[in-house]
Amino acid sequence: MRPLNLRFRLMIFFMIISVSVFTIAGIFSWRESREKVDEFFDTYQIALARQLSTADWSHIVSETQKISDELVERIDNAEDEDESIGFAVFNNEGRRIFHDGENGGDFSPFGKTGGFGTERVEDEDWRVIRLMSTDGKYIVAVGQELDFRHEIVEDMFEEFMMPWGLGLVILLLAIILMLTREFSSLNRLAQQLKTRNPDDLSALDQSGIPQEVSPLINAVNQLFQRIESMLQRERNFISDSAHELRSPLTALKVQLEVAQMSFDDPELIRQSLEKLEQGVDRSTRLVEQLLAFSRIEAGLNALPKSNDELDWKSIINQVKEECLPRLESKNLNFIIEVSGLPPFRNGNAVWAALMMRNLVDNAVKYTPENATIKVTVGNKEIKVCNSDTIVDPEDLVHFGQRFYRPAGQKIEGSGLGLSIVNKIASIYNCRTEYANTKEGFCVTIYASGGKECNRSAITGVSA
């Protein structure tokens, strides 16, 4: 079962609360009105009974009743409320000697004296008070019909609650209109999202949106920005991959054609196959670098988390073993110094090894024979220097850019190695510096401000 929408739920909630409060107020109002009416008429009956108990009834004759009735009949509209109250006077023998001319004539001479009681008078409930006269010879009974009191309470309650009931209806209508108006902006936003082009990742318009919904809209806009960034990275990756793979694939095709045309020349076929093998190796390396860079640029949240303690000495030795054949072929001296804190101590071992592998691989490629490569870890830095190597200062500012290679460079490469180093360092909030020093060309990864890089950002790829 689908839950009711928020606007309808709020309407139901306000209606229930308002009607409940109105009902409770009505109940209290009814009880308070009834108590006040009873208090008022009881006081009135007591006052009337007191006055009648002090009168001199010894001179009452039969004609007195008739004269009293005639006088009352001459009063305009006296009959309207004549049945609502009555009184009667009895002597000690229980004989009625005087009454109001209407209901008092039906009062019983017997009943509770000195207080109120409920009695049946012509099949109606009456509230009656009886008092002994001051001379002790007569009993005065004053009564009022209870239905009359109830009608008074109902009239008072109706007059009191009617404006409030009307106000409640107006309030509920105002709430419905207000909720409809306030939710209309959300409905427009929903319609905007429903009809939006899938390629449109621009920020949502927040005009007219309630302040309480703004955090949600901001989060959606931030999500759009991340999606746009991800799509842009994918487009760049596809474009760069297509551009960079075109040249080696073309060279492979040329070498294949040369081999096909050289069946009668074994030496030429051998040379072509060697170049084909070199081209395949270059293409494989390029694809590996492209995939590595793509995985890094894909973002931290898209990859499994890892926050292991890094053994930099072991990582560097492992990279050295991988590069050992090339180190020996160029007679390079490889020095490792791990004597202090690295820029970050915890992270993903695969990324750390990838970063170090690209640093060392870059150094091995561009260091001349019989030179020295020195890897230093300490003072919250990682530094890789290759001696006897100087880089044009104009090229230094471009290092770390994707696919950048200095003009006239004859050593094969993809131009992605230092880009990968730079990207991994930035993920750990570290900085990368390229400089010519007295030790040669050095790449330094360091924690800015002398503090250890932020480890809260460490997540990485699985092995």
N, C-alpha and C positions, 0 to 999 in steps of 0.2 A: 504494500500500500504506500503510495507516494505521500510524503509529508506535505501539509498545507504550506503555501508560500508565506514568507515572513510578514507581508502586509496584512494578509487575512488573519494570521495568528495574532498580530498586534491588535487588530480590530476586535477579535473575539476576546482577547485579554482585557482590553479597556472596557468593553461592554460588560463582561462578567464582573469586573471590579466596580464599575460605576453602578450597575444594577444592584450588586450586593450591598454597597454602601448606602444606596438610596433605600433599599429594603430595610436594612438595620436601622437607619435613621427614622424611617416610617414607623417601625415597631416601637422604638423609644418615644417617638412623638405621640403615638396613639396612647401608650401607657401614661405618659406625662399629662396628656389632655384629659384622660379619664380621671386621673387622680385629682387634677385641678377642678374639674367639673363636680366631682363628688364632694370635694372639700367646700366648694362654693355653695352648693345647694344644701349640704348638711348644715352649714353655718346659717343659711337662710331659714331652714326648718327650725333650728334651735331658737333663733331670734323670734320667729313667729310663735313658736310654742311658749316661749317665755312671756311674750306679751299677752297671749291668750290666758296663761295661767294666773296672771295678776288681775284679770278683769273680774267684775262683780257679776256673777251669773244668777244670783238669787232673784232678780227681778225679771228674768226672761219669761215671756209668755208666748203662746202659740202664734200670735199675730206678728211677733218680732221676726220670725223666720220668713214669713211672706213678704214683709216690708223690705228685709235685706235682699231677698231674691229679686224683687222689682227694681231696687236701686242698682243692683249689679247689671241687670239686663239693659238699663239705659246707657251703660258705658259702651262706646263704640269698640267693636272687635274684641269685647271681653270674652266671647265664647271661644275665640281661637286657642287660647291657652288655658281655658277654664278647667279642662280635664287633666291638666298636667300636675296639679297640686290640689289638695283638699284637706279639710280639718273637721273635727267633730268634738263636741263636749258632752261628756257623760257624767251623771251623778254617781254616787257610790253604789246605788242599786243596779247600775248598768243601763239606766234609761238615757237615751240620747235626748238632750235638751236643746242642742243647737248644732248646726253644721253649715258648710259652705254652699249648700244648695245643689251640689252635684255629687262628686265622688265621696265626700265625707259622709253622705247618707248611707253608704254601703260599708263603712268601717265597722269592725267588730268592737264591742265594748270591752272585750277581754284581750289581753295581750301583755307583753313586757312593758313595765312602767319604769321610767327613769333611764331609758336608753333607746337605741335604734334597733329595729328588727325588720325582716322581710316578710310581707304578708301577701296573700292572694286576695285581690279585690276584683270581682267580676272577671275571673280567669286571667288577670294581669298581675304581674309582680310589682308590689309597691314597697317603698322604703318608708317606714313609719316610726315616728318617735312619740312616746307618751310621757307626759309630765303631770304630776299632782298639782292642783291649784294651790295657791298660797294659803287659802283658808282650809285646805284639806277636805273639801266637800265634793270636788269635781276632778275629773280626769280629762286632760286635753290631749287629743291625738292629731298629729300633723303628718301627712304622708305625701309622697310624690311618686308618680309612675316612673319605673326604671327605664322603660322604653323611651321616655322623653329625654332622659339623661343620655341614653345611647345615641339618640338622634342628634342631640347637641354636640356630642363628641364626634360623630361622623361628619357633621357640618363643619366643625372647626378643623378636623383633620383634612377634609377635602379642600377647604379654603387655604389651609397652610401648605399642603403637599402639591396642590395643582400647579402653582408657579414653579416649584422645584422639579416636578415631573416634566414640565415643558422645558425648563432649563436643561434637564438631563438629556432630553431628545435633541435639543440644539447642540449641546456639548458633544454628543456622540456623532452627530452629523458633521460637526466641525472637525472632530478627530478623523473621521473617514476621509473628509476632503483633504485634511492636512497630510495624512499618510499617503493618499493617492498622489498628491502633488509632490511630496518629498521622494517617493519611490519612482516617480516618472523619469527622473534623471538616470536612475539605475536601469530602468527599462530601455531608455534611449541608448545607454552604454551597452547593454546586452544586444540590442539590435545592431549597434555599430560593429560589435565584434562578430555577430552572426553574418553580416553582409561584407565584412572586410576581405580584401584580396589576400590569399595566403602569402603572397610575396611582400605584403605591406606590414613592416615591423616598426613603423613609426610609433611614437609615444601616444598614448590615449589622451584625449582631451578631457581635462578635469574641471572645466567650467560648469558650474551648477551642481557639482558632486558634493554631497555632505562631507564635512570635515572628518567624520568618523570612518568614512570609506576611503579617504585619501591614502592611508598606509597600504591598503590593498591595491589601489591603482598604481601607487609608486612601485610596489613589488612586481606587478605585472609589467610595468614599463621597464624595470630593471631586467626582468626575464627576457623581454623583447630585445633589449640591448645585448644580453649575453647570447641569445640565439643569433642575432645579426652578426655579432663578432665571430661566432662559431661558423656560420655560413660563409662569412668573408674569408676565414682561415681555410675552409675547404676549397673555396674558389681559388684562393691564392695558391694553395697546394697543388690543385689540379693544373692551374696555369703554369706554375713553376716546374712541376714535374714534366709536363708536356714539352716545355721549352728546353729543359736540361737533358731530357732523354732523347730529344730529336738528334742532337749531334752525335752521341756515341752509337746510336742505332744506325744512323746514316753511315758512320765509319765502318761498323760491322758489315753492313750490306756491301760496301765498296770492297772490303777485304774478301768477302765471300765471292763476289763477282771475279776478283783477281784470281782467287784459287780455282774457280771453275774454268777460267780461261788458260790455266797454267798446267794442264795435265801432262804436257810433254816436258816440263821443267820441274823436277823434284825439289830443287833448291828454292825456287820461287814459291812452290806450294808450301814448303816448310815455313818459309818466312811469313807467308799469308796466314797460316794456321797459328803461328806464334802471335801475330798481331791480333788475330781473332781472339785468342785466349786472353791477351792483355785487355782487349776491348770488353770482353765478357766480364773480366775481373773489375774493370773500371765501372761498368754498368751495374754490376752486383753491389759494389761499394756505394755507388750513387743511390741506388734504390734503398739500401740499408740506411743510409744517412737521411734520405727523404722520409722513410717510414719512422725513423727515430725522432726526427724533428716534428713530424706530424703528430706523433703520440704525445710529445711534450706540449705542443701548442693546443692539443685537444682540451687541456684544462685539468686542474687537479681533481675536480669532483667527478670526472669521468673515469678515474683510475683507482685501483685498489689502494687503500691507505697503508703506509709503512713508516715506522718511526724507530728504526733499529739504531743501535750504537754502531758507528762506523769505525772500522779498523783501517785507517788510511795507509799505514805501512803495508798491510797485506794487499790492499787494493793496488797500490803503486807497484809492488813486486809482481802481482799478477799481470798488470799491463806490461811491465818490463819483459816478462816471459813471452808474452804474445808478440812483442816487437823485437825479440832477441835476434832472429835471423837478419833483420835489416840493420840492427845496431852493429852486429858483427861484420856485415858486408861493407859498412861504411867506416868500420873501426872507430865507433863512437864510444866515448867514456860516459857512463850513466851513473850519476851520483844521486843518492837518496838521503835526505836529512829530515827526520821527523823528531823535533825536539821541543815542541810546545803545543799550544792549543790551535786547532784548525778553526776556520771561520764558522763552521757548524759541525757539531759532534754527532748529531742524530739525523737520520734521514733514510732514504731508500738506497740500498747498496747498489742496485742496478744503475740508477741514475748517476750515483757517485762514480761508479766504474766507467760509465759512458762518458761523463765529463772528463775524467782523467785520461781515458783512452784517446779522446780527441785532442787533448792538450799534448800528450806525448807523441801521438801520431803526427801532429802538425810539426812538432819540434824535430822529429826524426826526418821528415821529408825535407825540411828547409835548412837543416844544419849541414854544413860541409863536412867532408871526410876528416877524420882525425880530430874532430872538435869534441866539445863536452856538453852534455845535457844534464842540467841540475834541477832536481825537484825538491823543493823545500816546503815543509809544513811546520808552522809555528807562528807565534805572535798574532794568532787569529788570521793567518793568511795561508794561501796555497800559491806557490810561485814556481813556474816552470820557465827556465832560461836556457837558451841554446847559444853557446859562445860562437864567436866569429860570424855573427849574423847581425846585420843592420838593415832596418826597414826604412824606406822613404817616409819621412814625416807626413807627406801628403796622403800616403796610404794608411797610416795609423788610424786616422779619424774614421776610416771606413771599415776597419776590422770589426767583426761581429755582425756585419750585415749579411743577409742571405745571398749566397751565390757570388759574393764579391771576391774577385781575384785581381791582383795588381796587373797592370798592363805589361805585356811582354813576358808574363810568367810561363816558363817552359815545363815546370814540374806539374805533373798531372794531379788534379784534385777536383772536388765538387764545389768548393766554396761554402760548405755547410758546417765544417768542423767547428770553427770558432763561434758560429751562430748558435750551434747546439750548446757549447760551453756557456756562452752568454745567457742563453735562455734558462738553462738549469740553475745557474748562479742567481739569476733574478727571481726564480721561484723560491729560493731560500732567502730572499731579500738581501742578497749580497751584490757587490759591484765587481765589474771586471775592468782591468786596466791593461793597456798595451803600451809598452814603452821600450825605447832603446836605452840600455844602461851599460855600466862598465863591465857587467857580466855577459853582455850581448842583448839580444832581443828577449824580453821577458813578458809573460802573461801572468798577471797577479789577480787572484780572487780574494777579496777581503771584505771584512765587515765594516761598513761605514760607521764613522764615529768611534771606532775602537771597541765597539760592543760586539758580542757574539750575534751572528745572524739569527733572525727570528725563526725559532723551531716550530712555532705554532702553525706555520704554513706547510710543514713537511708532509706530503703525501706523494706517492709515486707509483710507478709501474711494477707489476709483478715480473718475476724472472722469466 
